[in-house]
């Protein structure tokens, strides 16, 4: 049995809303990570930053890419100390 067009439109609207919500969550996640990495403090053109993100995406989307362990511990905001004598 075929669905009436009104039901299909309702389903499309519901899916579009789900898509917007998912994109918002993803954008917030990426934004938090970018801020922690210090990207909020650099002056760079948006197109140049987008190109860098695209290059990063290619790196992680490769089918032959395997998860790697980080070579160094990740740096978080406030984690860098410059004082002498700290242990």
Beta strands, then each sheet from edge to edge (+ up, - down):
end
